[in-house]
Amino acid sequence: MYKRQREQGANVTLVKGTISDAGRAMSELLDESWFNLSTLKEPYRVEGKKTMGYELAEQFDWKLPDVILYPTGGGTGLIGMWKAFDEMEKLGWLGSERPKMVSVQSEGCAPIVRAFHEGKDFAEHWENAKTNALGLRVPSAVGDFLILEALRESNGTAIAVSEEEIIEGIRLVEEHTELSPAPEGGAAAIAAKKLVDNQFLKGAESVLLFITGSKEKYSELY
């Protein structure tokens, strides 16, 4: 581990490996003076993420899209949106209709995809996770069972794409929009194309792709 003292007095620790390794290292240091703010270990992050569901419902004039493709690492955004849709129905803002939720991952780290297609309720740890899409490099998602539950309740699916396809997806978005997505967004774009090819998408649906970052964050790679 490499530690550096910040001007504000914080100790920053660089952990070799994935986000799971960082979480494991942090848990070993936890004591009663710490509060764990990592994904789904506290009650507030999902409440922030669910605003995506409220915003898209408002922008779609309170009629949700038929399909939502979401690049999935920890999956808090997908879980948050699913929570938001339920809340809005209870508020009388929406009916009972729901989008088909689609989890998009990299072939180099696809624990949700594997668990979904194997019919499992929990996703086993993905060994030797490797992908340039850092937001997708999450070998073990704390909320795996909640992600899988949303996918199945919505009659959605989970799909993995290769690193080469992610690059193709980035170029596809750049070609047809003014956006330059991070690889996570490229993964979502190429996943939509693959879902058309395998007939999951029939062509008449309204489909929403989430682009969760800018390619500028990956300037050394793309």
BAKEVO-801464 format. One record per residue (C-alpha): x, y, z; residue in one letter; residue number from 1. Coordinates in pm, 1 decimal. Example, Ala and Ser with C-alpha at 12.3 -4.5 7.8 and 13.67 -1.06 7.14 Angstrom:
<pts>
<pt u="1230.0" v="-450.0" w="780.0" res="A" n="1"/>
<pt u="1367.0" v="-106.0" w="714.0" res="S" n="2"/>
</pts>
This chain:
<pts>
<pt u="0.0" v="0.0" w="0.0" res="M" n="1"/>
<pt u="111.2" v="353.4" w="-80.3" res="Y" n="2"/>
<pt u="6.4" v="634.9" w="151.5" res="K" n="3"/>
<pt u="21.5" v="1006.9" w="100.5" res="R" n="4"/>
<pt u="-72.7" v="1286.0" w="339.2" res="Q" n="5"/>
<pt u="-316.1" v="1542.3" w="196.5" res="R" n="6"/>
<pt u="-311.0" v="1908.7" w="296.3" res="E" n="7"/>
<pt u="-652.3" v="1858.1" w="460.5" res="Q" n="8"/>
<pt u="-507.9" v="1586.6" w="681.8" res="G" n="9"/>
<pt u="-656.9" v="1281.6" w="510.8" res="A" n="10"/>
<pt u="-459.3" v="965.3" w="451.7" res="N" n="11"/>
<pt u="-506.7" v="838.4" w="95.5" res="V" n="12"/>
<pt u="-426.9" v="472.1" w="41.0" res="T" n="13"/>
<pt u="-368.1" v="318.8" w="-301.6" res="L" n="14"/>
<pt u="-459.2" v="-50.2" w="-309.1" res="V" n="15"/>
<pt u="-342.0" v="-276.7" w="-587.9" res="K" n="16"/>
<pt u="-625.9" v="-467.5" w="-755.3" res="G" n="17"/>
<pt u="-997.5" v="-403.3" w="-799.3" res="T" n="18"/>
<pt u="-1258.2" v="-212.9" w="-601.6" res="I" n="19"/>
<pt u="-1327.3" v="-536.3" w="-412.0" res="S" n="20"/>
<pt u="-965.4" v="-546.1" w="-297.7" res="D" n="21"/>
<pt u="-991.0" v="-183.6" w="-184.1" res="A" n="22"/>
<pt u="-1308.4" v="-261.9" w="8.6" res="G" n="23"/>
<pt u="-1145.2" v="-560.0" w="173.8" res="R" n="24"/>
<pt u="-843.7" v="-352.9" w="276.6" res="A" n="25"/>
<pt u="-1070.0" v="-84.3" w="418.8" res="M" n="26"/>
<pt u="-1276.7" v="-334.6" w="618.4" res="S" n="27"/>
<pt u="-960.4" v="-457.5" w="786.8" res="E" n="28"/>
<pt u="-898.6" v="-104.1" w="917.0" res="L" n="29"/>
<pt u="-1252.7" v="-33.2" w="1034.0" res="L" n="30"/>
<pt u="-1321.2" v="19.6" w="1400.3" res="D" n="31"/>
<pt u="-1586.9" v="199.6" w="1602.6" res="E" n="32"/>
<pt u="-1449.9" v="539.8" w="1502.2" res="S" n="33"/>
<pt u="-1517.5" v="475.3" w="1130.4" res="W" n="34"/>
<pt u="-1840.0" v="489.1" w="930.7" res="F" n="35"/>
<pt u="-1847.8" v="285.1" w="610.6" res="N" n="36"/>
<pt u="-1971.4" v="498.9" w="319.4" res="L" n="37"/>
<pt u="-1919.0" v="241.5" w="44.3" res="S" n="38"/>
<pt u="-2194.2" v="133.4" w="-194.7" res="T" n="39"/>
<pt u="-2508.9" v="9.5" w="-18.5" res="L" n="40"/>
<pt u="-2331.3" v="3.6" w="316.6" res="K" n="41"/>
<pt u="-2512.4" v="326.2" w="404.1" res="E" n="42"/>
<pt u="-2872.4" v="437.5" w="334.0" res="P" n="43"/>
<pt u="-2813.4" v="752.7" w="133.3" res="Y" n="44"/>
<pt u="-2636.9" v="674.6" w="-192.9" res="R" n="45"/>
<pt u="-2927.1" v="480.0" w="-340.5" res="V" n="46"/>
<pt u="-3152.6" v="773.6" w="-247.9" res="E" n="47"/>
<pt u="-2930.8" v="1000.9" w="-456.2" res="G" n="48"/>
<pt u="-2908.5" v="757.2" w="-745.0" res="K" n="49"/>
<pt u="-3285.2" v="710.3" w="-759.0" res="K" n="50"/>
<pt u="-3322.9" v="1072.0" w="-874.7" res="T" n="51"/>
<pt u="-3225.8" v="941.9" w="-1219.5" res="M" n="52"/>
<pt u="-3558.4" v="760.0" w="-1222.3" res="G" n="53"/>
<pt u="-3750.1" v="1071.1" w="-1121.4" res="Y" n="54"/>
<pt u="-3571.7" v="1286.3" w="-1378.9" res="E" n="55"/>
<pt u="-3626.8" v="1048.7" w="-1669.9" res="L" n="56"/>
<pt u="-3995.5" v="1005.7" w="-1577.0" res="A" n="57"/>
<pt u="-4040.0" v="1383.3" w="-1577.3" res="E" n="58"/>
<pt u="-3850.8" v="1425.1" w="-1903.7" res="Q" n="59"/>
<pt u="-4055.1" v="1145.7" w="-2066.3" res="F" n="60"/>
<pt u="-4373.5" v="1329.3" w="-1960.4" res="D" n="61"/>
<pt u="-4449.3" v="1064.3" w="-1695.6" res="W" n="62"/>
<pt u="-4441.8" v="775.4" w="-1939.6" res="K" n="63"/>
<pt u="-4138.1" v="555.9" w="-1887.9" res="L" n="64"/>
<pt u="-3933.3" v="415.5" w="-2177.6" res="P" n="65"/>
<pt u="-3991.2" v="55.1" w="-2275.1" res="D" n="66"/>
<pt u="-3630.1" v="-51.3" w="-2214.6" res="V" n="67"/>
<pt u="-3343.9" v="92.3" w="-2007.9" res="I" n="68"/>
<pt u="-2984.6" v="-20.3" w="-2065.8" res="L" n="69"/>
<pt u="-2761.2" v="53.2" w="-1769.8" res="Y" n="70"/>
<pt u="-2382.5" v="-7.5" w="-1750.1" res="P" n="71"/>
<pt u="-2356.7" v="-207.7" w="-1430.8" res="T" n="72"/>
<pt u="-2070.4" v="-221.8" w="-1184.9" res="G" n="73"/>
<pt u="-2205.9" v="-189.2" w="-833.3" res="G" n="74"/>
<pt u="-2547.8" v="-133.4" w="-989.4" res="G" n="75"/>
<pt u="-2666.2" v="131.1" w="-744.2" res="T" n="76"/>
<pt u="-2816.6" v="337.6" w="-1024.5" res="G" n="77"/>
<pt u="-3023.5" v="48.5" w="-1153.0" res="L" n="78"/>
<pt u="-3139.5" v="-37.4" w="-800.3" res="I" n="79"/>
<pt u="-3217.7" v="328.6" w="-731.9" res="G" n="80"/>
<pt u="-3426.4" v="371.0" w="-1046.5" res="M" n="81"/>
<pt u="-3625.2" v="56.3" w="-970.1" res="W" n="82"/>
<pt u="-3696.5" v="197.7" w="-623.5" res="K" n="83"/>
<pt u="-3797.8" v="533.0" w="-773.5" res="A" n="84"/>
<pt u="-4047.8" v="373.6" w="-1013.0" res="F" n="85"/>
<pt u="-4218.1" v="196.3" w="-723.0" res="D" n="86"/>
<pt u="-4232.8" v="518.0" w="-522.2" res="E" n="87"/>
<pt u="-4379.5" v="714.3" w="-812.1" res="M" n="88"/>
<pt u="-4650.9" v="453.1" w="-862.4" res="E" n="89"/>
<pt u="-4743.4" v="477.9" w="-494.9" res="K" n="90"/>
<pt u="-4756.8" v="856.8" w="-531.5" res="L" n="91"/>
<pt u="-4995.0" v="818.7" w="-823.8" res="G" n="92"/>
<pt u="-4752.0" v="971.8" w="-1071.4" res="W" n="93"/>
<pt u="-4704.2" v="651.4" w="-1273.2" res="L" n="94"/>
<pt u="-4899.9" v="338.0" w="-1351.9" res="G" n="95"/>
<pt u="-4779.8" v="-15.7" w="-1293.6" res="S" n="96"/>
<pt u="-4593.6" v="-38.2" w="-1625.4" res="E" n="97"/>
<pt u="-4218.5" v="-76.6" w="-1595.3" res="R" n="98"/>
<pt u="-3928.9" v="-61.6" w="-1841.4" res="P" n="99"/>
<pt u="-3740.0" v="-378.9" w="-1915.2" res="K" n="100"/>
<pt u="-3415.5" v="-326.1" w="-1724.0" res="M" n="101"/>
<pt u="-3095.4" v="-442.2" w="-1893.1" res="V" n="102"/>
<pt u="-2765.8" v="-480.7" w="-1709.8" res="S" n="103"/>
<pt u="-2462.0" v="-424.4" w="-1934.5" res="V" n="104"/>
<pt u="-2119.3" v="-553.2" w="-1832.8" res="Q" n="105"/>
<pt u="-1781.2" v="-630.5" w="-1984.4" res="S" n="106"/>
<pt u="-1689.0" v="-986.3" w="-2077.5" res="E" n="107"/>
<pt u="-1383.0" v="-937.5" w="-1857.1" res="G" n="108"/>
<pt u="-1600.2" v="-879.5" w="-1550.4" res="C" n="109"/>
<pt u="-1957.9" v="-1001.6" w="-1584.7" res="A" n="110"/>
<pt u="-2076.9" v="-1153.1" w="-1255.2" res="P" n="111"/>
<pt u="-2434.5" v="-1020.3" w="-1294.5" res="I" n="112"/>
<pt u="-2463.3" v="-1149.9" w="-1650.7" res="V" n="113"/>
<pt u="-2342.5" v="-1493.0" w="-1548.0" res="R" n="114"/>
<pt u="-2573.3" v="-1515.1" w="-1246.5" res="A" n="115"/>
<pt u="-2874.4" v="-1392.8" w="-1444.8" res="F" n="116"/>
<pt u="-2836.8" v="-1650.2" w="-1719.3" res="H" n="117"/>
<pt u="-2762.1" v="-1928.0" w="-1470.4" res="E" n="118"/>
<pt u="-3082.4" v="-1844.4" w="-1281.5" res="G" n="119"/>
<pt u="-2903.0" v="-1759.9" w="-957.4" res="K" n="120"/>
<pt u="-3018.6" v="-1511.9" w="-693.6" res="D" n="121"/>
<pt u="-2666.4" v="-1403.1" w="-602.7" res="F" n="122"/>
<pt u="-2362.4" v="-1339.5" w="-823.0" res="A" n="123"/>
<pt u="-2042.9" v="-1526.7" w="-743.6" res="E" n="124"/>
<pt u="-1717.8" v="-1331.2" w="-725.5" res="H" n="125"/>
<pt u="-1561.1" v="-1282.9" w="-1069.3" res="W" n="126"/>
<pt u="-1201.9" v="-1398.9" w="-1061.5" res="E" n="127"/>
<pt u="-929.2" v="-1202.8" w="-1240.0" res="N" n="128"/>
<pt u="-1159.8" v="-916.5" w="-1335.5" res="A" n="129"/>
<pt u="-1018.4" v="-715.8" w="-1624.0" res="K" n="130"/>
<pt u="-1171.5" v="-435.0" w="-1829.7" res="T" n="131"/>
<pt u="-1071.9" v="-85.3" w="-1933.6" res="N" n="132"/>
<pt u="-1419.0" v="31.4" w="-1829.2" res="A" n="133"/>
<pt u="-1330.5" v="100.0" w="-1467.3" res="L" n="134"/>
<pt u="-1693.0" v="156.3" w="-1367.2" res="G" n="135"/>
<pt u="-1769.1" v="-201.5" w="-1475.2" res="L" n="136"/>
<pt u="-1470.7" v="-358.6" w="-1296.9" res="R" n="137"/>
<pt u="-1664.3" v="-468.3" w="-988.9" res="V" n="138"/>
<pt u="-1610.4" v="-840.9" w="-927.4" res="P" n="139"/>
<pt u="-1860.2" v="-857.3" w="-638.5" res="S" n="140"/>
<pt u="-2158.2" v="-623.2" w="-620.1" res="A" n="141"/>
<pt u="-2302.2" v="-583.1" w="-269.8" res="V" n="142"/>
<pt u="-2650.0" v="-535.5" w="-419.4" res="G" n="143"/>
<pt u="-2625.3" v="-827.6" w="-663.2" res="D" n="144"/>
<pt u="-2953.2" v="-983.7" w="-548.6" res="F" n="145"/>
<pt u="-3135.7" v="-651.4" w="-586.5" res="L" n="146"/>
<pt u="-3002.2" v="-604.4" w="-940.4" res="I" n="147"/>
<pt u="-3102.2" v="-957.6" w="-1038.3" res="L" n="148"/>
<pt u="-3444.5" v="-910.9" w="-881.6" res="E" n="149"/>
<pt u="-3508.5" v="-594.5" w="-1085.0" res="A" n="150"/>
<pt u="-3394.7" v="-760.1" w="-1408.1" res="L" n="151"/>
<pt u="-3630.1" v="-1054.5" w="-1359.3" res="R" n="152"/>
<pt u="-3928.3" v="-857.2" w="-1231.0" res="E" n="153"/>
<pt u="-3904.6" v="-630.8" w="-1536.3" res="S" n="154"/>
<pt u="-3860.9" v="-916.6" w="-1787.2" res="N" n="155"/>
<pt u="-3527.0" v="-762.6" w="-1870.4" res="G" n="156"/>
<pt u="-3193.2" v="-924.7" w="-1935.4" res="T" n="157"/>
<pt u="-2817.2" v="-898.5" w="-1881.8" res="A" n="158"/>
<pt u="-2556.2" v="-885.7" w="-2154.1" res="I" n="159"/>
<pt u="-2177.1" v="-870.1" w="-2173.0" res="A" n="160"/>
<pt u="-1968.1" v="-708.5" w="-2445.4" res="V" n="161"/>
<pt u="-1602.6" v="-745.6" w="-2537.6" res="S" n="162"/>
<pt u="-1335.9" v="-477.5" w="-2500.3" res="E" n="163"/>
<pt u="-1319.7" v="-446.8" w="-2879.4" res="E" n="164"/>
<pt u="-1695.8" v="-400.2" w="-2896.0" res="E" n="165"/>
<pt u="-1676.3" v="-129.3" w="-2628.6" res="I" n="166"/>
<pt u="-1445.2" v="71.6" w="-2857.2" res="I" n="167"/>
<pt u="-1691.0" v="16.3" w="-3142.0" res="E" n="168"/>
<pt u="-1970.3" v="141.1" w="-2916.6" res="G" n="169"/>
<pt u="-1779.0" v="458.5" w="-2828.7" res="I" n="170"/>
<pt u="-1730.7" v="533.5" w="-3197.9" res="R" n="171"/>
<pt u="-2097.2" v="456.9" w="-3267.3" res="L" n="172"/>
<pt u="-2212.9" v="713.9" w="-3012.0" res="V" n="173"/>
<pt u="-1965.3" v="973.1" w="-3138.8" res="E" n="174"/>
<pt u="-2080.2" v="916.5" w="-3494.7" res="E" n="175"/>
<pt u="-2449.8" v="969.3" w="-3419.7" res="H" n="176"/>
<pt u="-2444.0" v="1222.4" w="-3135.0" res="T" n="177"/>
<pt u="-2235.4" v="1509.9" w="-3003.4" res="E" n="178"/>
<pt u="-2122.7" v="1296.8" w="-2710.0" res="L" n="179"/>
<pt u="-1790.3" v="1123.6" w="-2647.2" res="S" n="180"/>
<pt u="-1877.3" v="853.9" w="-2394.6" res="P" n="181"/>
<pt u="-1652.3" v="674.4" w="-2151.6" res="A" n="182"/>
<pt u="-1622.6" v="301.0" w="-2221.9" res="P" n="183"/>
<pt u="-1920.2" v="229.1" w="-1996.0" res="E" n="184"/>
<pt u="-2141.4" v="427.1" w="-2234.1" res="G" n="185"/>
<pt u="-1981.9" v="256.0" w="-2531.2" res="G" n="186"/>
<pt u="-2072.2" v="-76.4" w="-2372.5" res="A" n="187"/>
<pt u="-2437.1" v="29.6" w="-2344.0" res="A" n="188"/>
<pt u="-2449.3" v="142.5" w="-2707.5" res="A" n="189"/>
<pt u="-2305.5" v="-176.5" w="-2849.6" res="I" n="190"/>
<pt u="-2524.7" v="-382.5" w="-2614.3" res="A" n="191"/>
<pt u="-2831.7" v="-221.1" w="-2771.5" res="A" n="192"/>
<pt u="-2704.8" v="-320.8" w="-3115.6" res="K" n="193"/>
<pt u="-2649.6" v="-678.3" w="-3000.0" res="K" n="194"/>
<pt u="-2996.3" v="-694.0" w="-2845.6" res="L" n="195"/>
<pt u="-3145.0" v="-594.5" w="-3180.9" res="V" n="196"/>
<pt u="-2943.5" v="-869.4" w="-3347.5" res="D" n="197"/>
<pt u="-3066.9" v="-1135.3" w="-3103.4" res="N" n="198"/>
<pt u="-3427.7" v="-1009.4" w="-3126.1" res="Q" n="199"/>
<pt u="-3460.4" v="-902.1" w="-2762.3" res="F" n="200"/>
<pt u="-3525.9" v="-556.7" w="-2907.0" res="L" n="201"/>
<pt u="-3786.4" v="-572.7" w="-3182.6" res="K" n="202"/>
<pt u="-3738.4" v="-222.2" w="-3321.0" res="G" n="203"/>
<pt u="-4059.1" v="-52.2" w="-3205.1" res="A" n="204"/>
<pt u="-3958.9" v="9.6" w="-2842.2" res="E" n="205"/>
<pt u="-3844.6" v="334.3" w="-2687.8" res="S" n="206"/>
<pt u="-3495.6" v="253.7" w="-2556.7" res="V" n="207"/>
<pt u="-3291.3" v="462.2" w="-2313.1" res="L" n="208"/>
<pt u="-2914.0" v="419.5" w="-2283.3" res="L" n="209"/>
<pt u="-2730.8" v="560.1" w="-1983.5" res="F" n="210"/>
<pt u="-2394.6" v="720.8" w="-2058.3" res="I" n="211"/>
<pt u="-2229.6" v="751.9" w="-1721.8" res="T" n="212"/>
<pt u="-1909.3" v="935.7" w="-1802.5" res="G" n="213"/>
<pt u="-1689.9" v="1110.2" w="-2058.4" res="S" n="214"/>
<pt u="-1416.2" v="959.0" w="-2272.2" res="K" n="215"/>
<pt u="-1189.0" v="1240.7" w="-2151.1" res="E" n="216"/>
<pt u="-1142.4" v="1042.9" w="-1828.7" res="K" n="217"/>
<pt u="-973.4" v="774.0" w="-2039.9" res="Y" n="218"/>
<pt u="-760.2" v="993.5" w="-2264.0" res="S" n="219"/>
<pt u="-463.2" v="759.7" w="-2225.3" res="E" n="220"/>
<pt u="-662.8" v="469.5" w="-2371.1" res="L" n="221"/>
<pt u="-889.9" v="616.0" w="-2640.5" res="Y" n="222"/>
</pts>
